[in-house]
Amino acid sequence: MLPLLGEMGKDFLGRNIAPSFHRRRGHLRTLVLYVTYRCNLRCRMCGIWSQEEISPASELSLQELDRILDDKLFSRLEHINLNGGEPNLREDLVDIAALCVRKFPGLKALTLNSNGLPPRRTIQNAERLALLCHRNRMAFSASISLHRVGPGYDEIAGMKNAHAHVAEALLGLSELRARIPFALSVNCVITGANAYELSEILGWSRQSGIPVNFALGEVRERFFNLDNARNIEIGKADRPAVVRFLRLLSLQKRTFRQHALRYKKLADMIECGKARSLACHYALAGAILGSDGQLYYCPKSRALGNGRERKAHDIYFDPANLRYRAESLFKEKCPHCPPYTFNLIEVEKDLLKLIGFFIWGN
């Protein structure tokens, strides 16, 4: 446990000062890059696939992305998350990653979020991305969505044999990481559709050796799932079961490390109605760039402006956008936004809370 705290304590004071420094100078540390909004699943908790008009032609080309990322807002990026939609539907996904690696010498980590379909392409792309990062002395991680174990997952994913395809992808990725070391995990979104099957997913995780990140399902206008809120958010009848599960996870500090604290805070928010008390990397030094060029402060943010039309720095620091950020996001959205990550940037900010949790459990 002490080595863990020592690792997370590196540059603690500097990192607590750095976010405000980066904001003053106009630099981000982390970017979520939605390379496409196309998706090959029909998941119940997400409606992004319902946008039938989405086509590759609407997505940023490699050249457009190159130009947008030239902006000084992104010049000091340390971490980029490739996301979607399903990123593997972009035939130039590896080229996008190579562009990012070439463009940002300070980049330390590249992550990929995927549903694992199609399996063969997922495995092939993961291998190429892992080798790319290995050659450039960067960390690479891949997270595959899995919200239930067995055929029941097909119902959530809205596709026949979805679980079989995901299982094939995870098996191939497990074999791949034995040859090329990288971090492999599963992302499980907690909704009313799996509230009573979470222990099965945890058991699968222990058996497979693939860690699982549990996150609450969220309703986001940008994901076109507002009409499905009743099936996504945890209902009153399901809350006790979810809270018990999260509190169980919070006790397993050696297994879940810093995420044990996140699970405790999530349980407090659901059971006691407490406001969010953990840091957010978006609020500290992050942003989202959509596949259509739209820039967002965070997943809860409205579209701020399009990088195809304006410089990203000018959009991010537009006075009207900053007022919206302070008055709508910070005051209204942030207190009720459940933490679904607890990454390095967030840990650096909340290190003292984490130490207190490890020592005293609160």
KOLVEX-25867 format. One record per residue (C-alpha): x, y, z; residue in three letters; residue number from 1. Coordinates in pm, whole numbers. Each point is the difference from the previous one (the first is absolute). Last residue first. Layout:
N
+--------+--------+--------+------+-----+
:   east :  north :     up : rest :  nr :
+--------+--------+--------+------+-----+
:      X :      Y :      Z :  ALA : NUM :
...
+--------+--------+--------+------+-----+
! end
This chain:
362
+--------+--------+--------+------+-----+
:   east :  north :     up : rest :  nr :
+--------+--------+--------+------+-----+
:  -1324 :    763 :    539 :  ASN : 362 :
:    187 :   -328 :     43 :  GLY : 361 :
:    250 :    127 :    257 :  TRP : 360 :
:    335 :    -78 :   -161 :  ILE : 359 :
:    -85 :    -79 :   -361 :  PHE : 358 :
:   -281 :    256 :     -6 :  PHE : 357 :
:    215 :    269 :    156 :  GLY : 356 :
:    269 :    -64 :   -259 :  ILE : 355 :
:   -258 :     28 :   -277 :  LEU : 354 :
:   -138 :    324 :    136 :  LYS : 353 :
:    354 :    139 :     16 :  LEU : 352 :
:     63 :   -108 :   -359 :  LEU : 351 :
:   -308 :    174 :   -136 :  ASP : 350 :
:    164 :    226 :   -260 :  LYS : 349 :
:    263 :   -251 :   -108 :  GLU : 348 :
:   -267 :   -268 :     -1 :  VAL : 347 :
:   -208 :    200 :   -248 :  GLU : 346 :
:    291 :     47 :   -240 :  ILE : 345 :
:    102 :   -364 :     39 :  LEU : 344 :
:   -342 :   -143 :    -74 :  ASN : 343 :
:   -299 :    -46 :    225 :  PHE : 342 :
:   -270 :    -58 :   -260 :  THR : 341 :
:   -379 :    -31 :      0 :  TYR : 340 :
:    -55 :    269 :    262 :  PRO : 339 :
:   -375 :     63 :     35 :  PRO : 338 :
:   -111 :    348 :   -116 :  CYS : 337 :
:   -238 :    155 :    254 :  HIS : 336 :
:    227 :    277 :    134 :  PRO : 335 :
:    144 :     57 :   -351 :  CYS : 334 :
:   -327 :     79 :   -177 :  LYS : 333 :
:   -146 :    310 :    168 :  GLU : 332 :
:    280 :    217 :    138 :  LYS : 331 :
:    304 :   -111 :   -198 :  PHE : 330 :
:   -190 :    -79 :   -321 :  LEU : 329 :
:   -263 :    275 :    -22 :  SER : 328 :
:    154 :    308 :    161 :  GLU : 327 :
:    374 :    -52 :    -38 :  ALA : 326 :
:      0 :   -185 :   -331 :  ARG : 325 :
:   -269 :    222 :   -150 :  TYR : 324 :
:    200 :    305 :    102 :  ARG : 323 :
:    311 :   -155 :   -159 :  LEU : 322 :
:   -195 :    -65 :   -319 :  ASN : 321 :
:   -116 :    361 :    -19 :  ALA : 320 :
:    355 :    123 :     64 :  PRO : 319 :
:    144 :   -221 :   -280 :  ASP : 318 :
:    288 :   -186 :    159 :  PHE : 317 :
:    -73 :   -343 :   -147 :  TYR : 316 :
:   -115 :    140 :   -333 :  ILE : 315 :
:    300 :    231 :    -43 :  ASP : 314 :
:    238 :   -283 :     92 :  HIS : 313 :
:   -171 :   -235 :   -247 :  ALA : 312 :
:     49 :    242 :   -288 :  LYS : 311 :
:   -324 :     59 :   -185 :  ARG : 310 :
:   -191 :   -153 :   -293 :  GLU : 309 :
:    114 :   -361 :    -27 :  ARG : 308 :
:     64 :      4 :    372 :  GLY : 307 :
:   -372 :     36 :     58 :  ASN : 306 :
:   -150 :    185 :    295 :  GLY : 305 :
:    -97 :    -54 :    362 :  LEU : 304 :
:   -224 :   -305 :    -35 :  ALA : 303 :
:   -190 :    -42 :    326 :  ARG : 302 :
:    187 :   -155 :    288 :  SER : 301 :
:    -98 :   -304 :    203 :  LYS : 300 :
:    266 :   -221 :   -159 :  PRO : 299 :
:    265 :    269 :     65 :  CYS : 298 :
:    119 :    341 :   -120 :  TYR : 297 :
:   -118 :    -71 :   -352 :  TYR : 296 :
:    143 :     74 :   -346 :  LEU : 295 :
:   -184 :    -83 :   -322 :  GLN : 294 :
:    216 :   -119 :   -289 :  GLY : 293 :
:   -241 :   -259 :   -139 :  ASP : 292 :
:    179 :   -291 :    167 :  SER : 291 :
:    -35 :    182 :    331 :  GLY : 290 :
:    286 :    155 :    195 :  LEU : 289 :
:    -35 :    -33 :    376 :  ILE : 288 :
:    185 :    204 :    263 :  ALA : 287 :
:    241 :    -27 :    292 :  GLY : 286 :
:    207 :    193 :    250 :  ALA : 285 :
:   -152 :     20 :    347 :  LEU : 284 :
:   -374 :      6 :    -71 :  ALA : 283 :
:     35 :   -283 :   -253 :  TYR : 282 :
:    225 :   -196 :    235 :  HIS : 281 :
:   -271 :      2 :    264 :  CYS : 280 :
:     79 :     10 :    373 :  ALA : 279 :
:   -194 :   -197 :    259 :  LEU : 278 :
:   -265 :    144 :    233 :  SER : 277 :
:   -317 :    -44 :   -204 :  ARG : 276 :
:   -304 :    108 :    197 :  ALA : 275 :
:   -157 :   -235 :    251 :  LYS : 274 :
:   -344 :   -146 :    -63 :  GLY : 273 :
:     45 :   -252 :    279 :  CYS : 272 :
:    -42 :   -331 :   -180 :  GLU : 271 :
:     94 :     88 :   -357 :  ILE : 270 :
:    266 :    264 :     73 :  MET : 269 :
:    145 :   -197 :    290 :  ASP : 268 :
:     22 :   -313 :   -213 :  ALA : 267 :
:    186 :    195 :   -269 :  LEU : 266 :
:    239 :    137 :    264 :  LYS : 265 :
:     78 :   -352 :    122 :  LYS : 264 :
:     50 :   -120 :   -357 :  TYR : 263 :
:    242 :    286 :    -66 :  ARG : 262 :
:    197 :    -87 :    313 :  LEU : 261 :
:     36 :   -360 :   -118 :  ALA : 260 :
:    103 :    144 :   -336 :  HIS : 259 :
:    330 :    111 :    152 :  GLN : 258 :
:    111 :   -363 :     39 :  ARG : 257 :
:   -266 :   -236 :   -135 :  PHE : 256 :
:    155 :   -329 :    106 :  THR : 255 :
:    203 :    108 :    302 :  ARG : 254 :
:   -278 :    229 :    117 :  LYS : 253 :
:   -275 :   -260 :     -2 :  GLN : 252 :
:   -228 :    170 :    253 :  LEU : 251 :
:   -131 :    247 :   -258 :  SER : 250 :
:   -111 :   -290 :   -221 :  LEU : 249 :
:   -237 :   -124 :    269 :  LEU : 248 :
:   -130 :    352 :     42 :  ARG : 247 :
:    -72 :     12 :   -373 :  LEU : 246 :
:   -191 :   -330 :     13 :  PHE : 245 :
:   -207 :    105 :    299 :  ARG : 244 :
:    -83 :    331 :   -170 :  VAL : 243 :
:   -108 :   -177 :   -318 :  VAL : 242 :
:   -230 :   -236 :    190 :  ALA : 241 :
:   -149 :    282 :    209 :  PRO : 240 :
:    -53 :    219 :   -311 :  ARG : 239 :
:   -203 :   -246 :   -206 :  ASP : 238 :
:   -344 :     86 :    141 :  ALA : 237 :
:     65 :    374 :    -29 :  LYS : 236 :
:    101 :    -27 :   -364 :  GLY : 235 :
:    358 :     15 :   -122 :  ILE : 234 :
:     12 :    219 :   -310 :  GLU : 233 :
:     10 :   -168 :   -339 :  ILE : 232 :
:   -339 :   -160 :    -56 :  ASN : 231 :
:   -197 :    300 :    128 :  ARG : 230 :
:    226 :    240 :   -193 :  ALA : 229 :
:    -89 :   -150 :   -336 :  ASN : 228 :
:   -143 :    316 :   -155 :  ASP : 227 :
:    316 :    191 :     90 :  LEU : 226 :
:    218 :   -252 :   -182 :  ASN : 225 :
:    123 :    201 :   -298 :  PHE : 224 :
:    365 :    -29 :    101 :  PHE : 223 :
:     56 :    376 :    -24 :  ARG : 222 :
:   -296 :     58 :    229 :  GLU : 221 :
:    164 :   -209 :    267 :  ARG : 220 :
:   -169 :   -238 :    243 :  VAL : 219 :
:    256 :   -189 :    204 :  GLU : 218 :
:     48 :   -362 :     96 :  GLY : 217 :
:    210 :    -34 :    314 :  LEU : 216 :
:    356 :   -126 :    -40 :  ALA : 215 :
:    170 :   -329 :     88 :  PHE : 214 :
:    356 :    -56 :   -122 :  ASN : 213 :
:     80 :   -367 :    -39 :  VAL : 212 :
:    340 :   -166 :     27 :  PRO : 211 :
:     87 :   -288 :   -236 :  ILE : 210 :
:    145 :   -303 :    181 :  GLY : 209 :
:   -257 :   -226 :   -164 :  SER : 208 :
:   -124 :   -167 :    318 :  GLN : 207 :
:     10 :    312 :    214 :  ARG : 206 :
:   -174 :    205 :   -267 :  SER : 205 :
:   -266 :   -266 :    -57 :  TRP : 204 :
:    -78 :     12 :    371 :  GLY : 203 :
:    -34 :    378 :    -15 :  LEU : 202 :
:   -232 :    -32 :   -300 :  ILE : 201 :
:   -210 :   -253 :    190 :  GLU : 200 :
:    -10 :    232 :    302 :  SER : 199 :
:   -142 :    274 :   -222 :  LEU : 198 :
:   -298 :   -211 :   -107 :  GLU : 197 :
:   -266 :    164 :    219 :  TYR : 196 :
:     40 :    355 :   -135 :  ALA : 195 :
:     40 :   -129 :   -357 :  ASN : 194 :
:   -294 :    146 :   -193 :  ALA : 193 :
:    -71 :    270 :    258 :  GLY : 192 :
:    329 :    157 :    -95 :  THR : 191 :
:    367 :    -37 :     95 :  ILE : 190 :
:    241 :     54 :   -289 :  VAL : 189 :
:    277 :   -260 :     -2 :  CYS : 188 :
:    336 :     90 :   -153 :  ASN : 187 :
:    241 :   -289 :    -46 :  VAL : 186 :
:    376 :     23 :     33 :  SER : 185 :
:    323 :    -59 :   -187 :  LEU : 184 :
:    324 :    182 :     84 :  ALA : 183 :
:    288 :    -62 :   -240 :  PHE : 182 :
:    287 :   -247 :    -27 :  PRO : 181 :
:     62 :   -135 :   -351 :  ILE : 180 :
:     18 :   -379 :    -15 :  ARG : 179 :
:   -221 :    -91 :    298 :  ALA : 178 :
:   -201 :    312 :    -83 :  ARG : 177 :
:    -98 :   -161 :   -331 :  LEU : 176 :
:   -134 :   -319 :    157 :  GLU : 175 :
:   -228 :    208 :    223 :  SER : 174 :
:   -101 :    211 :   -300 :  LEU : 173 :
:    -99 :   -311 :   -194 :  GLY : 172 :
:   -205 :   -133 :    289 :  LEU : 171 :
:   -162 :    338 :     52 :  LEU : 170 :
:    -94 :     26 :   -368 :  ALA : 169 :
:   -151 :   -349 :     -8 :  GLU : 168 :
:   -197 :     71 :    318 :  ALA : 167 :
:   -129 :    323 :   -158 :  VAL : 166 :
:   -117 :   -193 :   -306 :  HIS : 165 :
:   -169 :   -268 :    209 :  ALA : 164 :
:   -168 :    266 :    214 :  HIS : 163 :
:   -139 :    177 :   -307 :  ALA : 162 :
:   -147 :   -325 :   -132 :  ASN : 161 :
:   -323 :    176 :   -103 :  LYS : 160 :
:     11 :    378 :     33 :  MET : 159 :
:   -180 :    249 :    220 :  GLY : 158 :
:    298 :     38 :    232 :  ALA : 157 :
:   -214 :    -36 :    313 :  ILE : 156 :
:   -188 :   -300 :   -139 :  GLU : 155 :
:    319 :   -159 :   -130 :  ASP : 154 :
:    155 :     38 :    346 :  TYR : 153 :
:   -252 :   -245 :    135 :  GLY : 152 :
:    168 :   -263 :   -220 :  PRO : 151 :
:    289 :    -23 :    247 :  GLY : 150 :
:    155 :    251 :    238 :  VAL : 149 :
:   -144 :    351 :     26 :  ARG : 148 :
:    109 :    355 :    -71 :  HIS : 147 :
:    314 :    -68 :   -203 :  LEU : 146 :
:    172 :    294 :   -171 :  SER : 145 :
:    367 :    -48 :    -86 :  ILE : 144 :
:    275 :    222 :    142 :  SER : 143 :
:    340 :     12 :   -170 :  ALA : 142 :
:    315 :    144 :    153 :  SER : 141 :
:    327 :    134 :   -139 :  PHE : 140 :
:    285 :    161 :    191 :  ALA : 139 :
:    262 :    188 :   -196 :  MET : 138 :
:    361 :    -77 :    -75 :  ARG : 137 :
:    -32 :     98 :   -367 :  ASN : 136 :
:     65 :   -349 :   -134 :  ARG : 135 :
:   -232 :   -146 :    264 :  HIS : 134 :
:   -274 :    247 :    -90 :  CYS : 133 :
:      7 :    -97 :   -367 :  LEU : 132 :
:     26 :   -368 :     88 :  LEU : 131 :
:   -308 :     24 :    224 :  ALA : 130 :
:   -188 :    192 :   -270 :  LEU : 129 :
:     83 :   -260 :   -266 :  ARG : 128 :
:   -101 :   -286 :    227 :  GLU : 127 :
:   -319 :    175 :    107 :  ALA : 126 :
:    -87 :     59 :   -366 :  ASN : 125 :
:     36 :   -368 :    -84 :  GLN : 124 :
:   -196 :   -110 :    306 :  ILE : 123 :
:   -288 :    238 :    -68 :  THR : 122 :
:      4 :    -87 :   -369 :  ARG : 121 :
:    -36 :   -368 :     80 :  ARG : 120 :
:   -270 :     54 :    262 :  PRO : 119 :
:   -235 :    222 :   -204 :  PRO : 118 :
:   -104 :    111 :    247 :  LEU : 117 :
:    183 :     36 :    332 :  GLY : 116 :
:   -231 :    268 :    143 :  ASN : 115 :
:    294 :    239 :      3 :  SER : 114 :
:    174 :    260 :    216 :  ASN : 113 :
:    364 :     52 :    -95 :  LEU : 112 :
:    265 :    166 :    214 :  THR : 111 :
:    322 :    183 :    -85 :  LEU : 110 :
:    245 :    103 :    268 :  ALA : 109 :
:    301 :    224 :     57 :  LYS : 108 :
:    -31 :    265 :   -270 :  LEU : 107 :
:    264 :    271 :     47 :  GLY : 106 :
:    124 :    -31 :   -358 :  PRO : 105 :
:   -349 :     82 :   -132 :  PHE : 104 :
:    -35 :      0 :   -378 :  LYS : 103 :
:    167 :   -329 :    -82 :  ARG : 102 :
:   -197 :   -193 :    261 :  VAL : 101 :
:   -324 :    171 :   -104 :  CYS : 100 :
:     59 :    -68 :   -370 :  LEU :  99 :
:     85 :   -362 :     76 :  ALA :  98 :
:   -330 :    -35 :    186 :  ALA :  97 :
:   -193 :    144 :   -294 :  ILE :  96 :
:    187 :   -232 :   -238 :  ASP :  95 :
:    -93 :   -293 :    224 :  VAL :  94 :
:   -367 :     96 :    -24 :  LEU :  93 :
:     12 :     44 :   -380 :  ASP :  92 :
:   -268 :   -258 :    -78 :  GLU :  91 :
:   -223 :    167 :    258 :  ARG :  90 :
:   -251 :   -266 :    104 :  LEU :  89 :
:    250 :   -100 :    267 :  ASN :  88 :
:    -88 :    315 :    193 :  PRO :  87 :
:   -353 :   -124 :     82 :  GLU :  86 :
:   -219 :    294 :     82 :  GLY :  85 :
:    249 :    132 :    118 :  GLY :  84 :
:    328 :     22 :    190 :  ASN :  83 :
:    374 :     46 :    -34 :  LEU :  82 :
:    125 :    134 :    335 :  ASN :  81 :
:    301 :    231 :    -14 :  ILE :  80 :
:    236 :     66 :    291 :  HIS :  79 :
:    288 :    241 :     54 :  GLU :  78 :
:   -114 :    291 :   -216 :  LEU :  77 :
:    227 :    302 :      9 :  ARG :  76 :
:    -76 :    158 :   -338 :  SER :  75 :
:   -376 :    -63 :      9 :  PHE :  74 :
:   -123 :    356 :     64 :  LEU :  73 :
:    283 :    124 :   -222 :  LYS :  72 :
:   -194 :   -104 :   -310 :  ASP :  71 :
:    173 :   -244 :   -234 :  ASP :  70 :
:   -263 :   -253 :    109 :  LEU :  69 :
:   -252 :    163 :   -232 :  ILE :  68 :
:    231 :    -23 :   -303 :  ARG :  67 :
:     91 :   -364 :     53 :  ASP :  66 :
:   -364 :    -89 :     60 :  LEU :  65 :
:    -94 :    162 :   -328 :  GLU :  64 :
:    272 :   -193 :   -183 :  GLN :  63 :
:    -99 :   -331 :    159 :  LEU :  62 :
:   -358 :     67 :   -103 :  SER :  61 :
:   -247 :    115 :    260 :  LEU :  60 :
:   -322 :   -194 :    -30 :  GLU :  59 :
:   -306 :    100 :   -201 :  SER :  58 :
:    112 :   -198 :   -306 :  ALA :  57 :
:     30 :   -315 :    209 :  PRO :  56 :
:   -378 :      2 :     36 :  SER :  55 :
:   -248 :     95 :    271 :  ILE :  54 :
:   -347 :     62 :   -142 :  GLU :  53 :
:   -147 :   -301 :    180 :  GLU :  52 :
:     52 :    158 :    337 :  GLN :  51 :
:   -147 :   -285 :    204 :  SER :  50 :
:    349 :   -139 :     75 :  TRP :  49 :
:     56 :    275 :    256 :  ILE :  48 :
:   -294 :   -127 :    198 :  GLY :  47 :
:    188 :   -144 :    296 :  CYS :  46 :
:   -115 :   -193 :    306 :  MET :  45 :
:   -186 :   -265 :   -199 :  ARG :  44 :
:    297 :    -79 :   -221 :  CYS :  43 :
:    -61 :    -26 :   -374 :  ARG :  42 :
:    343 :   -119 :   -112 :  LEU :  41 :
:    195 :     77 :   -321 :  ASN :  40 :
:     67 :    363 :     87 :  CYS :  39 :
:     62 :    318 :   -196 :  ARG :  38 :
:     80 :    304 :    213 :  TYR :  37 :
:    360 :      1 :   -121 :  THR :  36 :
:    348 :    109 :    114 :  VAL :  35 :
:   -127 :    122 :    334 :  TYR :  34 :
:    324 :    141 :    140 :  LEU :  33 :
:     10 :     34 :    377 :  VAL :  32 :
:    281 :    242 :     77 :  LEU :  31 :
:    229 :     32 :    302 :  THR :  30 :
:    263 :    249 :    117 :  ARG :  29 :
:   -152 :    318 :   -138 :  LEU :  28 :
:    178 :    330 :    -60 :  HIS :  27 :
:   -115 :    362 :      3 :  GLY :  26 :
:    278 :    165 :    199 :  ARG :  25 :
:   -235 :     96 :    280 :  ARG :  24 :
:   -179 :   -335 :    -19 :  ARG :  23 :
:    329 :   -189 :      5 :  HIS :  22 :
:    114 :    189 :    308 :  PHE :  21 :
:   -332 :    -65 :    174 :  SER :  20 :
:     41 :   -371 :    -70 :  PRO :  19 :
:    370 :      3 :     91 :  ALA :  18 :
:    -25 :    110 :    363 :  ILE :  17 :
:   -149 :   -324 :    125 :  ASN :  16 :
:    228 :   -186 :   -239 :  ARG :  15 :
:    309 :    169 :    140 :  GLY :  14 :
:    -95 :    -83 :    355 :  LEU :  13 :
:    -61 :   -366 :    -81 :  PHE :  12 :
:    307 :    -39 :   -223 :  ASP :  11 :
:      8 :   -372 :     76 :  LYS :  10 :
:   -255 :    -80 :    267 :  GLY :   9 :
:   -173 :   -263 :   -211 :  MET :   8 :
:    311 :   -217 :    -10 :  GLU :   7 :
:     66 :     52 :    369 :  GLY :   6 :
:   -358 :    -87 :     83 :  LEU :   5 :
:     29 :   -324 :   -197 :  LEU :   4 :
:    340 :    -77 :    155 :  PRO :   3 :
:   -165 :     39 :    343 :  LEU :   2 :
:   -284 :   -241 :    -82 :  MET :   1 :
+--------+--------+--------+------+-----+
! end
